Amino acid sequence: KKVGYSALDHVQSKEPQYIKRYHGMKKKPQTESKAHKNMIFYLKNTKGYKIDFFKRKKYDEILPIFQAKFDANMRFLFKSREEMEKEDEEIIKSINETPA
């Protein structure tokens, strides 16, 4: 073993049990019910949906709503600077064209 790996092993052996358990849990796949719950809370917290909207809806009914909102959010986050500047110019142009 190299020196760096032996130091890493030493640090990992000193980790508390709850940290090891957390790392093990991160690797487990989500159940459908847990994914259902996570999607509901994402939509509630980021898009303003009410919990009552999702009552008695199944995973398959919520998934398209979640994917549409999540994909729109990802497109917004990964827009290039040029796309954002182009949109800003279009907005400014439309504001200047409107009669006062």
Buried (B, 14 or more C-beta within 10 A) or exposed (E): EEEEEEEEEEEEEEEEEEEEEEEEEEEEEEEEEEBBBEBBEBBBEEEEBEEEEBEEEEEEEBBEBBEEBBEEEEEEEEEEEEEEEEEEEEEEEEEEEEEE
